[in-house]
Amino acid sequence: MSQEQQQIRDQIRTRLTQIVRRHRDKVDDFDLDSPIFDSQSGLDSLDLAEIFAWIEQAYGVDPLRVREWSVSTWGEFVDKVHAEMSLSRSHS
């Protein structure tokens, strides 16, 4: 894993952890192996909208394409965000 990819993983994990802590006090780091669309993760639909908007603003990637990407966990999603960023840069 590249340093940039690890940095993106850490930033998104931190943001997800901050969001989940609004609902639950005792949360360590968010588990990126958690399914994206799983109520057990502690994220509701407004939280998902917030994190997706933040990802689009921070990384310039449209996260609403997640269903097209065939990913099921946050870790896979983060890897796809990184890949999309790399692809976008190569076309610029």
Secondary structure, DSSP 8 states (H G I E B T S, - for coil): --HHHHHHHHHHHHHHHHHHHTT-S---S--TTSBTT-GGGT--HHHHHHHHHHHHHHH---GGGGGTTT--BHHHHHHHHHHHHHHHHHT-
